[in-house]
Amino acid sequence: MKRIYPFIFLIFTACLYACSKDVAEQVFEGFQTPSNFPAPVYHFSTNKVTQTGFELGRKLFYEPRLSRNNTISCGNCHIQSSAFTQHGHKVSHGIEDRLGTRNSPPIMNLAWSPLLMWDGGIFDLDLQPIAPITNHAEMDETVENVLNKLRGLPEYKALFKKAFGAEDITTAKMVKALSQFMVMCVSSNAKYDSVMRKQGPSFTAEEESGYALYKTNCSSCHTEPLFTDNSFRNNGIAIGANNDMGRYPVTLNETDKYKFKVPSLRNLSYTAPYMHDGRFATIDEVLEHYTNHVQATQNLDPLLQQNGTTGIALTASEKTKIISFLKTLDDRAFVTDRKLSEQ
């Protein structure tokens, strides 16, 4: 019997290697649409997500050389543990700690977003990285300088070759790689999702009551399952100190003054503060605004108009129930997913 042990060991080792190889090959599946989500709007036909493209995009996302003084990366303003927002800052803090004018929006479920930024000023995810790279308060760099920095690093030449078949580093390849990373930032594994997919425990009685209140009072703007309808609305908050007119400078349409993109309600526990200028520190303050402090303005959302200047009537108990439901939209797996972290 002893003589067959080496043979058995060799067979076991070969099987283990084959199984490990299969597992490794199955780790990266590319972009997958969650079963309870609609079809994405991003143009995958011109930029299919590949493992090498995604890995290059992830490295670029956390690359401080995208900024003028090599200190600020995309990941500095979009922190994974905060659902890819800059948690705790009312407005973005960029190069040399310069202050932006708006709260850093989450990089989350962007494959379903037809227009980007708080004002919808960018219509294609592949164009998005140019804005922070060239913005004075964010990275304060030029695209050509970024490309020259990357071209001087053999590591990047190799990565671009793996991802795109040639080692030349161009703007188009850089932004496509970043898009491949960003579209993979999919948040779809909150308790809400498991309930909708019938994969786990049901809502508690309080969560179920909160869900009903959400559907009555919030769903016209924060539409399931993405919890945004991707529209631009004036929700009645007072005009900010910097008189940010929202979408108006993009469209020059008078009715777009002070309208901002409806944010998703997903992962609110990780993304405080709230609103385009981060004026509300807690969800309680947001609900307080809708209950008592909605301003009477010309372009106010119709749902709030019909409720008058007092907004949506909610009791203290109802607020508690809505918050309980909102917590079911927190996706712990998303904010801890190792593949989205800096490697």
VOBA-1610 file (N, C-alpha, C; in pm, whole numbers, padded with zeros to 5 digits, always signed):
BEGIN
Met+00082-00121+00000Met+00000+00000+00000Met+00085+00126+00000Lys+00202+00123+00066Lys+00285+00242+00077Lys+00329+00292-00059Arg+00347+00199-00157Arg+00398+00239-00287Arg+00301+00328-00366Ile+00174+00319-00336Ile+00077+00398-00414Ile+00057+00539-00357Tyr+00110+00565-00237Tyr+00091+00696-00177Tyr+00142+00811-00264Pro+00266+00798-00321Pro+00314+00907-00408Pro+00222+00930-00527Phe+00169+00822-00581Phe+00080+00835-00697Phe-00048+00908-00658Ile-00103+00869-00541Ile-00225+00934-00493Ile-00198+01081-00465Phe-00078+01108-00407Phe-00042+01246-00377Phe-00035+01330-00505Leu+00023+01272-00610Leu+00034+01343-00736Leu-00104+01373-00795Ile-00194+01274-00787Ile-00330+01295-00837Ile-00400+01405-00758Phe-00385+01398-00624Phe-00448+01499-00538Phe-00395+01638-00568Thr-00263+01648-00585Thr-00201+01777-00614Thr-00250+01832-00747Ala-00259+01744-00848Ala-00306+01788-00979Ala-00450+01836-00973Cys-00532+01763-00899Cys-00673+01804-00886Cys-00684+01937-00812Leu-00603+01952-00705Leu-00606+02075-00628Leu-00565+02193-00714Tyr-00462+02173-00797Tyr-00416+02279-00885Tyr-00524+02317-00986Ala-00587+02213-01044Ala-00691+02237-01143Ala-00809+02311-01081Cys-00847+02266-00960Cys-00960+02332-00893Cys-00926+02476-00858Ser-00803+02498-00810Ser-00761+02634-00775Ser-00760+02722-00898Lys-00715+02667-01010Lys-00712+02743-01134Lys-00853+02780-01178Asp-00945+02682-01164Asp-01083+02711-01202Asp-01142+02821-01115Val-01114+02813-00984Val-01165+02915-00893Val-01109+03051-00930Ala-00977+03056-00959Ala-00915+03183-00996Ala-00977+03241-01122Glu-01006+03152-01217Glu-01064+03198-01343Glu-01207+03246-01325Gln-01274+03198-01218Gln-01413+03234-01197Gln-01430+03355-01106Val-01320+03400-01045Val-01329+03513-00952Val-01384+03637-01022Phe-01334+03666-01141Phe-01377+03785-01213Phe-01478+03745-01320Glu-01600+03793-01305Glu-01707+03757-01398Glu-01747+03873-01488Gly-01681+03987-01472Gly-01720+04103-01550Gly-01847+04165-01495Phe-01904+04255-01570Phe-02024+04325-01524Phe-02144+04231-01528Gln-02218+04225-01417Gln-02338+04144-01408Gln-02454+04232-01361Thr-02565+04230-01433Thr-02683+04306-01392Thr-02757+04229-01283Pro-02773+04285-01164Pro-02848+04216-01058Pro-02989+04182-01107Ser-03040+04070-01061Ser-03168+04020-01113Ser-03285+04113-01083Asn-03274+04196-00980Asn-03384+04288-00947Asn-03360+04429-01000Phe-03259+04446-01088Phe-03227+04576-01145Phe-03271+04583-01291Pro-03296+04703-01342Pro-03327+04718-01486Pro-03200+04706-01570Ala-03214+04709-01699Ala-03099+04705-01789Ala-03017+04832-01771Pro-02884+04822-01770Pro-02800+04942-01757Pro-02807+05029-01880Val-02768+05155-01864Val-02768+05248-01977Val-02627+05273-02030Tyr-02526+05228-01957Tyr-02389+05250-02003Tyr-02364+05171-02131His-02278+05226-02220His-02253+05165-02351His-02143+05058-02345Phe-02179+04942-02293Phe-02083+04832-02284Phe-02039+04782-02421Ser-02117+04812-02523Ser-02080+04767-02658Ser-01950+04830-02705Thr-01915+04946-02652Thr-01791+05013-02691Thr-01684+05005-02582Asn-01718+04946-02469Asn-01621+04935-02360Asn-01658+04819-02269Lys-01638+04699-02319Lys-01668+04579-02241Lys-01572+04568-02124Val-01627+04533-02008Val-01543+04518-01890Val-01466+04386-01898Thr-01335+04396-01890Thr-01248+04279-01885Thr-01170+04282-01753Gln-01113+04171-01716Gln-01038+04168-01590Gln-00918+04262-01596Thr-00846+04260-01707Thr-00727+04346-01717Thr-00765+04494-01727Gly-00876+04524-01794Gly-00923+04662-01802Gly-00970+04713-01667Phe-01043+04628-01595Phe-01090+04664-01462Phe-00973+04687-01367Glu-00875+04598-01371Glu-00759+04611-01281Glu-00679+04736-01311Leu-00666+04771-01438Leu-00599+04895-01474Leu-00681+05015-01424Gly-00812+05009-01443Gly-00898+05117-01396Gly-00891+05135-01245Arg-00886+05023-01173Arg-00875+05030-01027Arg-00743+05096-00985Lys-00635+05060-01052Lys-00505+05120-01019Lys-00506+05270-01049Leu-00566+05309-01160Leu-00575+05450-01195Leu-00664+05526-01096Phe-00768+05461-01049Phe-00861+05524-00954Phe-00789+05565-00827Tyr-00693+05484-00785Tyr-00619+05513-00661Tyr-00481+05573-00689Glu-00463+05627-00809Glu-00333+05681-00851Glu-00323+05832-00825Pro-00240+05875-00728Pro-00229+06018-00699Pro-00161+06100-00809Arg-00095+06033-00904Arg-00032+06106-01014Arg-00133+06172-01106Leu-00261+06143-01087Leu-00363+06211-01165Leu-00378+06357-01123Ser-00319+06394-01011Ser-00326+06532-00964Ser-00194+06604-00990Arg-00198+06737-00988Arg-00082+06818-01023Arg+00040+06789-00935Asn+00019+06777-00804Asn+00132+06756-00714Asn+00143+06611-00665Asn+00073+06521-00734Asn+00083+06377-00706Asn+00038+06340-00563Thr-00064+06408-00514Thr-00112+06380-00378Thr-00257+06336-00372Ile-00335+06365-00476Ile-00480+06339-00471Ile-00520+06238-00578Ser-00585+06132-00536Ser-00640+06034-00630Ser-00792+06043-00628Cys-00856+05974-00718Cys-01003+05967-00716Cys-01050+05911-00581Gly-00972+05815-00530Gly-01008+05750-00405Gly-01000+05839-00283Asn-00937+05955-00294Asn-00932+06048-00181Asn-01066+06116-00158Cys-01140+06143-00264Cys-01271+06207-00253Cys-01385+06107-00259His-01353+05987-00301His-01455+05881-00315His-01403+05758-00242Ile-01432+05754-00112Ile-01376+05655-00021Ile-01470+05535-00011Gln-01417+05416-00032Gln-01503+05298-00038Gln-01585+05278+00090Ser-01523+05293+00206Ser-01595+05270+00331Ser-01710+05368+00350Ser-01708+05476+00273Ser-01817+05574+00276Ser-01902+05565+00150Ala-01911+05444+00094Ala-01985+05421-00030Ala-01933+05512-00140Phe-01801+05532-00139Phe-01731+05613-00240Phe-01777+05759-00239Thr-01800+05814-00119Thr-01816+05957-00101Thr-01701+06005-00012Gln-01694+06135+00014Gln-01592+06189+00103Gln-01657+06215+00237His-01677+06110+00313His-01757+06112+00435His-01713+06223+00531Gly-01812+06294+00583Gly-01786+06394+00686Gly-01762+06534+00633His-01730+06549+00506His-01706+06682+00448His-01834+06732+00381Lys-01872+06855+00411Lys-01989+06914+00346Lys-01966+06925+00195Val-01849+06977+00159Val-01811+06988+00018Val-01676+06918-00001Ser-01643+06888-00124Ser-01521+06813-00152Ser-01396+06891-00112His-01297+06817-00064His-01165+06872-00031His-01067+06814-00131Gly-01003+06898-00209Gly-00914+06851-00313Gly-00769+06883-00287Ile-00695+06911-00392Ile-00552+06937-00385Ile-00524+07055-00292Glu-00419+07041-00210Glu-00381+07145-00114Glu-00498+07184-00024Asp-00588+07087-00004Asp-00707+07104+00080Asp-00797+07217+00032Arg-00798+07241-00098Arg-00890+07340-00154Arg-01033+07289-00145Leu-01124+07380-00120Leu-01264+07342-00105Leu-01338+07356-00237Gly-01416+07252-00269Gly-01504+07260-00384Gly-01632+07333-00345Thr-01732+07322-00428Thr-01859+07390-00400Thr-01973+07292-00373Arg-01947+07162-00395Arg-02053+07063-00377Arg-02002+06940-00304Asn-02096+06867-00245Asn-02067+06743-00177Asn-02025+06636-00278Ser-01925+06556-00243Ser-01879+06450-00334Ser-01988+06344-00351Pro-02042+06325-00471Pro-02146+06224-00492Pro-02087+06084-00488Pro-02165+05984-00450Pro-02113+05847-00444Pro-02088+05789-00583Ile-01981+05712-00594Ile-01959+05634-00717Ile-02026+05500-00693Met-02146+05487-00741Met-02230+05373-00707Met-02339+05358-00812Asn-02347+05241-00872Asn-02452+05210-00970Asn-02455+05311-01085Leu-02337+05356-01127Leu-02329+05455-01234Leu-02363+05397-01371Ala-02362+05265-01384Ala-02400+05204-01511Ala-02546+05232-01545Trp-02624+05277-01445Trp-02766+05308-01467Trp-02792+05458-01468Ser-02687+05537-01472Ser-02703+05682-01464Ser-02679+05747-01600Pro-02782+05799-01665Pro-02764+05858-01799Pro-02692+05992-01796Leu-02704+06066-01685Leu-02638+06195-01670Leu-02566+06197-01535Leu-02449+06261-01531Leu-02365+06257-01413Leu-02346+06396-01354Met-02296+06398-01232Met-02276+06520-01155Met-02410+06568-01099Trp-02402+06656-00998Trp-02522+06710-00936Trp-02607+06787-01035Asp-02543+06842-01140Asp-02618+06921-01238Asp-02639+06851-01372Gly-02595+06725-01382Gly-02612+06651-01507Gly-02527+06705-01621Gly-02421+06776-01587Gly-02340+06840-01689Gly-02253+06746-01770Ile-02242+06619-01729Ile-02164+06520-01804Ile-02257+06407-01845Phe-02257+06376-01973Phe-02355+06280-02026Phe-02295+06143-02056Asp-02166+06125-02033Asp-02102+05997-02063Asp-01999+05967-01955Leu-02007+05850-01895Leu-01914+05814-01788Leu-01769+05821-01834Asp-01744+05795-01961Asp-01606+05800-02012Asp-01549+05942-02009Leu-01636+06042-02001Leu-01589+06180-01993Leu-01574+06228-01848Gln-01633+06157-01756Gln-01637+06200-01616Gln-01498+06228-01557Pro-01398+06143-01575Pro-01269+06168-01508Pro-01202+06299-01548Ile-01233+06350-01667Ile-01169+06474-01712Ile-01204+06590-01620Ala-01327+06591-01568Ala-01373+06702-01483Ala-01290+06716-01356Pro-01276+06612-01274Pro-01196+06630-01152Pro-01047+06649-01180Ile-00994+06586-01284Ile-00852+06601-01316Ile-00820+06747-01346Thr-00905+06813-01419Thr-00875+06950-01465Thr-00935+07058-01374Asn-01018+07019-01276Asn-01080+07118-01189Asn-00978+07177-01091His-00976+07310-01081His-00879+07382-00998His-00883+07337-00852Ala-01002+07310-00800Ala-01016+07276-00659Ala-01002+07127-00632Glu-00997+07046-00737Glu-00990+06902-00715Glu-00849+06847-00742Met-00812+06826-00868Met-00679+06773-00898Met-00587+06875-00966Asp-00644+06976-01027Asp-00570+07089-01082Asp-00457+07047-01177Glu-00487+06952-01263Glu-00386+06899-01355Glu-00440+06906-01498Thr-00353+06878-01594Thr-00398+06865-01733Thr-00392+06718-01771Val-00477+06681-01863Val-00480+06541-01906Val-00347+06502-01970Glu-00289+06591-02048Glu-00161+06559-02115Glu-00050+06535-02013Asn-00047+06614-01907Asn+00054+06591-01803Asn+00035+06456-01736Val-00091+06421-01709Val-00120+06290-01650Val-00068+06179-01740Leu-00101+06187-01869Leu-00057+06084-01963Leu+00095+06074-01968Asn+00163+06187-01965Asn+00309+06185-01969Asn+00368+06121-01844Lys+00305+06145-01731Lys+00350+06080-01608Lys+00338+05928-01620Leu+00222+05885-01668Leu+00198+05740-01681Leu+00291+05678-01784Arg+00317+05750-01893Arg+00405+05699-01999Arg+00547+05679-01950Gly+00584+05750-01846Gly+00719+05737-01792Gly+00735+05620-01697Leu+00628+05544-01676Leu+00633+05431-01583Leu+00615+05300-01657Pro+00717+05215-01663Pro+00708+05086-01734Pro+00590+05001-01687Glu+00558+05011-01558Glu+00447+04932-01505Glu+00317+04964-01577Tyr+00293+05091-01602Tyr+00169+05129-01669Tyr+00170+05089-01816Lys+00284+05096-01879Lys+00291+05051-02019Lys+00249+04904-02029Ala+00295+04825-01935Ala+00260+04683-01933Ala+00112+04663-01906Leu+00057+04740-01814Leu-00085+04726-01779Leu-00176+04769-01894Phe-00139+04878-01963Phe-00219+04922-02078Phe-00211+04819-02190Lys-00095+04758-02207Lys-00082+04655-02311Lys-00170+04535-02280Lys-00172+04492-02153Lys-00256+04380-02113Lys-00404+04412-02135Ala-00442+04535-02104Ala-00584+04572-02111Ala-00631+04601-02252Phe-00544+04663-02334Phe-00589+04710-02465Phe-00507+04659-02582Gly-00409+04572-02556Gly-00335+04508-02664Gly-00216+04586-02714Ala-00195+04707-02665Ala-00079+04788-02704Ala-00040+04874-02585Glu+00089+04906-02573Glu+00136+04976-02456Glu+00123+05129-02466Asp+00076+05180-02581Asp+00059+05325-02591Asp-00051+05370-02496Ile-00027+05481-02429Ile-00117+05532-02326Ile-00186+05657-02380Thr-00317+05649-02397Thr-00395+05758-02456Thr-00508+05798-02362Thr-00564+05913-02389Thr-00678+05961-02310Thr-00794+05863-02316Ala-00825+05816-02436Ala-00939+05726-02454Ala-00922+05598-02373Lys-00802+05543-02375Lys-00778+05419-02300Lys-00784+05444-02150Met-00729+05555-02107Met-00729+05586-01963Met-00871+05600-01910Val-00954+05676-01979Val-01090+05698-01928Val-01175+05573-01942Lys-01151+05493-02044Lys-01226+05367-02056Lys-01191+05271-01944Ala-01063+05267-01907Ala-01024+05181-01795Ala-01088+05229-01666Leu-01090+05360-01643Leu-01155+05413-01523Leu-01305+05381-01524Ser-01367+05389-01640Ser-01509+05353-01650Ser-01531+05207-01615Gln-01440+05120-01659Gln-01455+04978-01629Gln-01452+04953-01479Phe-01371+05030-01408Phe-01372+05017-01262Phe-01502+05073-01205Met-01541+05191-01248Met-01657+05258-01187Met-01787+05183-01211Val-01805+05123-01329Val-01931+05051-01353Val-01938+04924-01269Met-01822+04877-01221Met-01822+04759-01135Met-01852+04794-00989Cys-01867+04922-00960Cys-01905+04965-00825Cys-02056+04955-00811Val-02102+04833-00803Val-02246+04803-00801Val-02289+04771-00658Ser-02385+04845-00608Ser-02441+04818-00476Ser-02578+04753-00494Ser-02585+04624-00467Ser-02710+04550-00491Ser-02730+04436-00392Asn-02660+04442-00279Asn-02668+04332-00183Asn-02706+04380-00043Ala-02792+04480-00038Ala-02847+04523+00090Ala-02959+04428+00132Lys-03006+04443+00254Lys-03118+04359+00300Lys-03238+04376+00207Tyr-03263+04500+00164Tyr-03374+04524+00072Tyr-03364+04432-00050Asp-03244+04420-00107Asp-03228+04337-00227Asp-03255+04191-00198Ser-03208+04142-00084Ser-03232+04001-00051Ser-03381+03976-00028Val-03452+04075+00026Val-03597+04060+00044Val-03666+04056-00092Met-03628+04147-00181Met-03690+04153-00313Met-03661+04026-00394Arg-03542+03971-00374Arg-03504+03849-00448Arg-03542+03722-00373Lys-03606+03742-00257Lys-03650+03628-00174Lys-03532+03537-00140Gln-03423+03600-00099Gln-03301+03526-00067Gln-03267+03528+00081Gly-03346+03596+00161Gly-03311+03606+00302Gly-03431+03643+00387Pro-03404+03688+00511Pro-03512+03724+00603Pro-03601+03834+00547Ser-03726+03833+00586Ser-03820+03938+00545Ser-03797+04064+00627Phe-03861+04172+00587Phe-03856+04295+00665Phe-03917+04270+00802Thr-03867+04340+00902Thr-03934+04341+01032Thr-04062+04422+01018Ala-04145+04417+01121Ala-04271+04492+01116Ala-04244+04641+01100Glu-04141+04692+01171Glu-04109+04834+01161Glu-04055+04869+01024Glu-03969+04784+00968Glu-03915+04807+00834Glu-04025+04802+00730Glu-04118+04710+00745Glu-04230+04699+00651Glu-04317+04825+00655Ser-04340+04875+00775Ser-04417+05000+00788Ser-04342+05116+00725Gly-04210+05118+00745Gly-04129+05222+00684Gly-04129+05214+00533Tyr-04129+05092+00483Tyr-04134+05070+00338Tyr-04264+05126+00281Ala-04374+05104+00350Ala-04503+05156+00304Ala-04503+05309+00306Leu-04443+05368+00409Leu-04434+05514+00416Leu-04344+05569+00306Tyr-04235+05499+00279Tyr-04146+05539+00169Tyr-04223+05540+00037Lys-04300+05435+00012Lys-04371+05426-00115Lys-04476+05537-00129Thr-04532+05579-00018Thr-04632+05686-00022Thr-04569+05823-00039Asn-04456+05845+00029Asn-04401+05981+00039Asn-04272+06007-00039Cys-04199+05905-00074Cys-04064+05925-00129Cys-04042+05865-00268Ser-04122+05767-00305Ser-04091+05686-00423Ser-04109+05759-00555Ser-04179+05873-00555Ser-04197+05944-00681Ser-04065+05999-00734Cys-03973+06026-00643Cys-03839+06075-00683Cys-03733+05967-00665His-03742+05895-00555His-03643+05793-00522His-03699+05655-00560Thr-03700+05629-00688Thr-03770+05512-00743Thr-03689+05384-00727Glu-03759+05277-00684Glu-03694+05145-00674Glu-03652+05096-00812Pro-03552+05008-00817Pro-03466+04958-00709Pro-03339+05041-00690Leu-03318+05140-00778Leu-03198+05223-00766Leu-03217+05334-00664Phe-03343+05361-00630Phe-03383+05462-00534Phe-03344+05603-00579Thr-03346+05623-00708Thr-03342+05753-00773Thr-03407+05737-00908Asp-03475+05842-00954Asp-03529+05837-01090Asp-03437+05911-01187Asn-03319+05953-01136Asn-03216+06022-01216Asn-03266+06155-01273Ser-03370+06210-01213Ser-03421+06339-01258Ser-03352+06451-01180Phe-03386+06575-01215Phe-03331+06694-01149Phe-03448+06772-01092Arg-03441+06799-00961Arg-03556+06858-00895Arg-03514+06963-00792Asn-03604+07054-00767Asn-03590+07150-00659Asn-03672+07096-00542Asn-03603+07058-00436Asn-03675+06997-00323Asn-03705+07095-00211Gly-03689+07224-00240Gly-03733+07324-00145Gly-03629+07370-00044Ile-03505+07324-00053Ile-03406+07375+00041Ile-03370+07518+00005Ala-03335+07594+00105Ala-03302+07734+00084Ala-03179+07746-00006Ile-03170+07856-00080Ile-03056+07879-00168Ile-02929+07890-00084Gly-02823+07821-00127Gly-02699+07820-00051Gly-02624+07951-00058Ala-02521+07961+00027Ala-02443+08085+00037Ala-02374+08121-00094Asn-02339+08020-00174Asn-02270+08049-00300Asn-02367+08061-00419Asn-02498+08062-00388Asn-02601+08078-00491Asn-02584+07977-00605Asp-02558+07851-00568Asp-02544+07744-00667Asp-02680+07725-00736Met-02684+07749-00866Met-02810+07740-00941Met-02836+07601-00998Gly-02755+07504-00958Gly-02782+07368-00999Gly-02772+07345-01149Arg-02878+07294-01208Arg-02876+07254-01348Arg-02884+07372-01445Tyr-02923+07487-01397Tyr-02945+07602-01486Tyr-02823+07637-01572Pro-02701+07646-01519Pro-02587+07681-01605Pro-02560+07580-01715Val-02611+07457-01698Val-02592+07353-01801Val-02692+07371-01914Thr-02819+07398-01880Thr-02925+07404-01982Thr-02966+07546-02019Leu-02937+07643-01932Leu-02983+07781-01949Leu-03135+07790-01958Asn-03201+07690-01900Asn-03346+07687-01894Asn-03390+07742-01758Glu-03470+07847-01760Glu-03511+07913-01636Glu-03573+07815-01536Thr-03646+07717-01587Thr-03713+07624-01497Thr-03615+07527-01430Asp-03490+07527-01473Asp-03390+07439-01413Asp-03311+07505-01300Lys-03344+07631-01270Lys-03273+07698-01162Lys-03296+07626-01029Tyr-03188+07602-00958Tyr-03188+07539-00826Tyr-03238+07395-00827Lys-03229+07332-00942Lys-03259+07189-00950Lys-03129+07109-00946Phe-03132+07002-00870Phe-03016+06915-00857Phe-03060+06770-00877Lys-02964+06687-00909Lys-02997+06547-00935Lys-03049+06480-00809Val-03152+06400-00825Val-03207+06324-00713Val-03108+06215-00675Pro-03052+06220-00554Pro-02955+06118-00513Pro-03023+05988-00475Ser-02950+05879-00480Ser-03003+05751-00436Ser-03015+05748-00284Leu-03111+05671-00235Leu-03126+05652-00092Leu-03043+05534-00041Arg-02973+05469-00131Arg-02889+05356-00089Arg-02768+05404-00008Asn-02736+05325+00093Asn-02613+05344+00172Asn-02606+05478+00244Leu-02721+05529+00288Leu-02722+05657+00357Leu-02644+05654+00489Ser-02634+05537+00549Ser-02560+05528+00675Ser-02412+05559+00658Tyr-02364+05549+00533Tyr-02221+05568+00508Tyr-02189+05701+00440Thr-02290+05776+00397Thr-02263+05887+00305Thr-02291+06026+00360Ala-02316+06040+00488Ala-02341+06173+00544Ala-02220+06264+00522Pro-02242+06395+00507Pro-02368+06469+00515Pro-02444+06466+00383Tyr-02564+06525+00384Tyr-02656+06510+00273Tyr-02689+06643+00204Met-02744+06630+00085Met-02778+06738-00009Met-02653+06777-00088His-02675+06857-00194His-02567+06889-00286His-02454+06967-00219Asp-02487+07036-00108Asp-02385+07113-00038Asp-02359+07059+00103Gly-02407+06940+00131Gly-02380+06876+00259Gly-02435+06949+00379Arg-02544+07022+00363Arg-02593+07107+00472Arg-02657+07029+00585Phe-02705+06907+00558Phe-02769+06827+00663Phe-02675+06716+00707Ala-02649+06711+00839Ala-02553+06615+00892Ala-02614+06477+00916Thr-02745+06470+00935Thr-02810+06344+00969Thr-02936+06323+00885Ile-02980+06198+00880Ile-03105+06166+00810Ile-03222+06233+00882Asp-03212+06243+01015Asp-03319+06311+01090Asp-03336+06455+01041Glu-03224+06523+01014Glu-03233+06660+00965Glu-03298+06666+00827Val-03270+06568+00745Val-03331+06563+00612Val-03483+06547+00625Leu-03524+06454+00709Leu-03668+06433+00728Leu-03733+06554+00793Glu-03661+06622+00882Glu-03712+06744+00943Glu-03736+06850+00836His-03646+06859+00739His-03663+06955+00629His-03792+06926+00553Tyr-03812+06800+00518Tyr-03930+06766+00439Tyr-04059+06781+00520Thr-04048+06769+00652Thr-04167+06779+00736Thr-04207+06923+00764Asn-04107+07008+00793Asn-04140+07141+00843Asn-04080+07260+00770His-03977+07238+00689His-03903+07354+00641His-03890+07364+00490Val-03975+07297+00417Val-03971+07310+00272Val-04008+07453+00233Gln-03923+07517+00153Gln-03947+07655+00113Gln-04045+07661-00006Ala-04123+07766-00012Ala-04214+07787-00124Ala-04136+07849-00239Thr-04107+07772-00345Thr-04031+07823-00458Thr-04102+07789-00588Gln-04070+07864-00691Gln-04140+07851-00819Gln-04126+07711-00878Asn-04008+07653-00868Asn-03982+07526-00935Asn-03986+07407-00840Leu-04054+07420-00730Leu-04063+07312-00633Leu-04127+07189-00694Asp-04079+07073-00650Asp-04133+06947-00701Asp-04285+06942-00676Pro-04364+06896-00772Pro-04511+06893-00759Pro-04561+06821-00634Leu-04491+06711-00596Leu-04536+06638-00478Leu-04529+06726-00354Leu-04423+06808-00344Leu-04411+06897-00230Leu-04505+07016-00243Gln-04529+07062-00364Gln-04622+07174-00385Gln-04761+07139-00335Gln-04803+07016-00362Gln-04939+06980-00323Gln-04952+06968-00171Asn-04838+06955-00102Asn-04840+06951+00042Asn-04820+07089+00104Gly-04806+07190+00018Gly-04787+07325+00068Gly-04645+07348+00115Thr-04624+07461+00181Thr-04489+07497+00223Thr-04442+07416+00343Thr-04531+07339+00406Thr-04489+07258+00520Thr-04436+07123+00478Gly-04440+07091+00350Gly-04380+06967+00302Gly-04463+06845+00331Ile-04398+06735+00359Ile-04464+06606+00381Ile-04488+06586+00530Ala-04610+06562+00567Ala-04644+06546+00709Ala-04601+06410+00760Leu-04509+06408+00856Leu-04463+06283+00916Leu-04458+06299+01067Thr-04512+06202+01139Thr-04502+06202+01284Thr-04364+06150+01325Ala-04331+06166+01453Ala-04203+06115+01503Ala-04194+05964+01484Ser-04304+05895+01506Ser-04307+05750+01489Ser-04285+05711+01343Glu-04347+05786+01253Glu-04331+05757+01110Glu-04188+05781+01063Lys-04123+05885+01116Lys-03983+05910+01082Lys-03896+05793+01125Thr-03922+05743+01245Thr-03845+05629+01296Thr-03862+05508+01205Lys-03983+05486+01159Lys-04010+05372+01071Lys-03943+05388+00935Ile-03947+05510+00881Ile-03880+05534+00752Ile-03731+05511+00765Ile-03672+05559+00874Ile-03528+05539+00894Ile-03495+05391+00907Ser-03581+05316+00972Ser-03560+05170+00982Ser-03558+05107+00844Phe-03649+05151+00757Phe-03648+05098+00621Phe-03523+05142+00546Leu-03486+05269+00560Leu-03369+05320+00488Leu-03243+05241+00524Lys-03235+05193+00646Lys-03119+05115+00687Lys-03112+04980+00615Thr-03226+04934+00562Thr-03223+04810+00485Thr-03160+04830+00349Leu-03131+04956+00314Leu-03065+04987+00187Leu-02914+04997+00204Asp-02865+04980+00327Asp-02721+04981+00351Asp-02661+04849+00303Asp-02557+04859+00224Asp-02495+04742+00161Asp-02354+04724+00215Arg-02343+04650+00323Arg-02213+04629+00387Arg-02115+04558+00293Ala-02167+04468+00213Ala-02079+04395+00120Ala-02013+04490+00021Phe-02085+04594-00020Phe-02034+04690-00117Phe-01919+04772-00059Val-01935+04820+00062Val-01833+04907+00120Val-01713+04830+00174Thr-01719+04697+00171Thr-01606+04616+00216Thr-01554+04522+00106Asp-01605+04535-00014Asp-01566+04445-00123Asp-01419+04465-00156Arg-01340+04360-00136Arg-01195+04370-00153Arg-01156+04405-00295Lys-01232+04360-00393Lys-01193+04385-00532Lys-01204+04532-00570Leu-01280+04608-00491Leu-01295+04751-00519Leu-01195+04836-00439Ser-01119+04773-00353Ser-01025+04843-00267Ser-00891+04865-00338Glu-00814+04957-00283Glu-00679+04979-00335Glu-00596+04855-00312Gln-00529+04806-00414Gln-00456+04680-00404Gln-00311+04704-00366
//
